Structures are given as structure tokens and as C-alpha cells.
């Protein structure tokens, strides 16, 4: 189990760096509501939520979800100051839906494997 935790921590750290870098990069298309962009947010935060839980850095799940959501909000706040990016509440909502989906996956996993 410790191997899963340590490898998840490494993957989480690398993932946070990559997502942070990609969140400040210039994108070619710009739309007020782009469905693929929102799905990307949803899946990224689903992934971050699951990897964060597997890493066991934070044991209280509620705090884990709050911190992951705060990371999403921080990304959006940073994008206010980048000329070619913009703050969107729908991105935060998509992040929240990804976290919610991640929590459902985690609870289903804990139901299947109660000893983990």
C-alpha cells in the first residue's frame, strides 16, 4: 500500500506542475462556452481528486475536496492577469463536477475494497 501512496504522490506532483503550466499557456481557440474545454476541466479534476486521495497526503476527504477546488479557483484567478486567458465561472463549475465525480468514484472504490 505504501508503494501506491508514494507513487501517487510523485504522479500528483508531476500532474500539478503540468496542469499549472498548461493553464497559463496560450490557446488557439476562444469561446465563451466551449464544451470540450469544460469536459477537459471535469476530467482533469476527476483525475486530480483520485490521485490526491490515493496519495493519502490529506486523510480527511472533505478537506481534500476543498483543497482541490481551491486549486481550481486559484488557476482561474491567475488567468485574470494573463492577457490571453480569462476567468470563467463555468470552468470552476466544471472543476467542481470533476471533484464530485471523483468523490463518487472514491466512495464506490471504498465500498468494493473497504480495507483500503
C-alpha angles and dihedrals in degrees: 000000000000090000089058091048096048095043090046090052090053092047090047093052093048091045093051091051093048094045091047092052093046091049092063097042120107114256125209099222126055125191135154093232115016111175095203090052091053091048089051089054091048095050094042092054092043086055095045091048093052095044091047091052092048091050091058093213089137117032099190106081095205091057090047091056092045092051093047090049090047088054089054092049090047090054090053092048091051089051090061088070096046110088097216096043131064142204113250127182089204089063090055089048090051089049089052091050089051090052090048091050089048091052090050090051091048093050091048090049091049089050091054095041108027094172095061 
